[in-house]
Amino acid sequence: MIAHLSGLLLRKSTRSLVIDAGGIGYEVIVPLSTFYALPGEGERVDLHIYTHVREDALSLFGFHTRLEKDLFLMLIAVSGIGPKLAVNILSGIGPGELQEAMARGDALRLRSIPGVGKKTAERIALELKDRALKSLGDREISPVSMMDEQEKRLLDDALSALTNLGYQANSARKALEMVRRAQADITLEILIREALKKLA
């Protein structure tokens, strides 16, 4: 089982890279968070590795930081999430923000990540909340991000309505968060109406 790789970076792309370690070129699939931290081709690189073994293939997944690998391992423990979807999730949100969203059980934020549907977001929020909270250690979640369950449900329903109207989930989520911060008392009707104004 390969857990770590050090060597020369022969080739890199947003999906994978090739590392020359001891004269052998290893292809490694990486999230965007790792890709942006890579050195130039021909330079030395060190990555945390997860080895995924199937009957018909052996795939290596690489991570720049231990946190990225830890979050990846948490994600693939959730039913219905394989390594490729876990990498896509890490590519769609920064590792620190993902960790906090998981610790808050924030299905709304998780759902805005490309490739993550409502049921998958809810499973992540439910199954990984405690593990993510524990992984934060002494670090506190930003109070601005904290929401009660009723508010989460309102935002989730509003996001669903906006995406059904054809708006992109990420844009709709940002508009809803702006409305939430600006309004003291919010209802579903206010959320949707004010978010539509911002999206216009």
C-alpha positions in Angstrom: 0.0 0.0 0.0 1.5 3.3 -1.1 0.9 6.1 1.5 3.4 8.7 0.4 5.3 9.6 -2.7 8.4 11.8 -3.2 10.0 12.4 -6.6 10.3 14.6 -9.6 7.1 16.1 -11.1 7.3 14.9 -14.7 3.9 16.1 -15.9 0.9 17.8 -14.4 -2.7 18.6 -15.4 -5.8 19.6 -13.4 -6.9 15.9 -13.3 -3.6 14.0 -12.7 0.1 14.2 -12.6 3.1 11.9 -13.1 5.8 11.5 -10.4 9.2 9.9 -11.2 10.2 8.0 -8.0 13.2 5.8 -8.4 12.9 5.6 -12.2 9.2 4.6 -12.1 6.5 7.1 -13.2 3.5 7.0 -11.0 0.2 8.5 -12.3 -1.6 10.3 -9.4 -5.1 11.7 -9.5 -5.3 15.0 -7.5 -8.0 17.5 -6.5 -7.6 21.2 -7.6 -6.6 22.2 -4.1 -3.5 20.1 -4.5 -2.9 21.0 -8.2 -2.7 24.7 -7.4 0.0 24.0 -4.7 2.2 21.9 -7.0 5.7 23.1 -8.0 6.7 23.4 -11.6 7.4 20.4 -13.8 10.9 19.0 -13.2 10.9 20.0 -9.6 10.6 17.8 -6.5 7.1 17.0 -5.1 5.9 15.3 -1.9 2.4 14.0 -1.7 0.2 12.1 0.8 -1.2 9.1 -1.1 -4.3 7.0 -0.9 -4.1 3.7 -2.9 -7.4 2.5 -4.3 -7.5 -1.1 -5.3 -10.2 -2.7 -7.4 -10.3 -6.0 -9.3 -9.5 -4.3 -12.6 -7.4 -1.3 -11.5 -5.1 0.2 -9.0 -5.4 4.0 -8.7 -3.3 6.5 -6.7 -4.9 9.7 -5.3 -2.5 12.4 -4.1 -2.9 15.3 -1.6 -0.7 18.3 -0.8 -1.8 18.4 2.9 -2.7 15.8 5.5 -6.0 17.7 6.0 -7.0 17.1 2.4 -6.3 13.3 2.7 -8.1 13.1 6.0 -11.2 14.8 4.5 -11.0 12.5 1.4 -10.9 9.4 3.8 -14.0 10.8 5.6 -15.9 11.3 2.4 -15.2 7.9 0.9 -16.5 6.3 4.2 -20.0 7.7 3.3 -22.2 5.4 1.3 -22.4 6.3 -2.3 -19.2 8.4 -2.4 -16.3 6.8 -4.2 -12.8 8.2 -4.6 -13.5 10.1 -7.8 -16.5 12.0 -6.3 -14.5 12.7 -3.2 -11.8 14.3 -5.4 -14.4 16.3 -7.2 -15.8 17.6 -3.9 -12.3 18.6 -2.8 -11.9 20.4 -6.1 -15.1 22.3 -5.6 -14.4 23.8 -2.2 -11.3 24.6 -0.1 -10.4 22.0 2.5 -10.8 24.4 5.4 -14.3 25.5 4.2 -15.3 21.9 3.6 -14.2 20.8 7.1 -16.3 23.6 8.6 -19.3 22.9 6.4 -19.1 19.2 7.5 -18.7 20.2 11.2 -21.8 22.5 11.0 -23.8 19.8 9.2 -24.4 22.5 6.5 -26.1 20.5 3.8 -26.9 23.7 1.9 -23.3 24.6 1.5 -22.3 21.0 0.6 -25.1 20.9 -2.0 -23.7 23.9 -3.8 -20.5 21.9 -4.7 -20.6 20.6 -8.3 -21.6 17.0 -8.5 -23.2 16.8 -5.0 -26.9 16.3 -5.0 -29.3 16.9 -2.1 -29.2 13.3 -0.8 -25.5 13.1 -0.9 -25.1 16.5 0.9 -27.5 15.4 3.6 -25.6 12.1 4.1 -22.3 13.9 4.4 -23.8 16.4 6.8 -25.4 13.7 8.9 -22.7 11.0 8.9 -19.6 13.2 9.1 -20.6 16.1 11.4 -19.1 14.5 14.6 -15.9 13.4 12.9 -15.4 16.8 11.3 -16.0 18.5 14.6 -13.5 16.3 16.3 -11.0 17.0 13.5 -11.2 20.7 14.2 -9.6 20.2 17.6 -9.6 23.5 19.5 -10.4 25.6 16.4 -13.8 27.2 16.6 -16.3 27.4 13.8 -16.9 31.0 12.8 -20.1 32.2 14.6 -21.2 34.0 11.4 -21.5 30.6 9.8 -23.6 29.0 12.5 -27.3 28.4 11.7 -30.1 26.7 13.6 -31.9 23.8 12.0 -35.0 25.9 11.0 -32.8 28.4 9.2 -30.9 25.6 7.4 -34.2 24.1 6.2 -35.4 27.5 5.0 -32.2 28.1 3.1 -32.3 24.5 1.7 -35.9 25.0 0.5 -35.1 28.4 -1.0 -32.0 27.0 -2.8 -34.2 24.2 -4.2 -36.7 26.7 -5.5 -34.1 28.9 -7.2 -32.3 26.0 -8.8 -35.6 24.7 -10.1 -36.1 28.1 -11.7 -32.8 27.5 -13.6 -30.3 29.5 -11.5 -26.9 28.0 -10.8 -26.6 26.5 -7.3 -23.5 28.4 -6.5 -24.9 31.8 -7.5 -28.2 31.1 -5.8 -26.4 30.1 -2.6 -24.4 33.3 -2.5 -27.5 35.4 -3.1 -29.3 33.6 -0.3 -26.4 34.1 2.1 -26.4 37.8 1.3 -30.2 38.0 2.1 -29.7 36.0 5.3 -27.0 38.4 6.5 -29.1 41.5 5.6 -32.5 40.4 7.1 -33.2 40.0 10.8 -36.3 37.9 10.4 -36.5 35.7 7.3 -39.3 33.6 5.8 -39.1 31.4 2.7 -41.0 34.0 0.7 -38.6 36.8 1.7 -35.6 34.7 1.0 -36.7 33.8 -2.5 -38.0 37.3 -3.4 -34.9 39.1 -2.2 -32.5 36.5 -3.7 -34.2 36.9 -7.1 -33.6 40.6 -6.9 -29.9 40.0 -6.4 -29.8 37.4 -9.2 -31.5 39.7 -11.6 
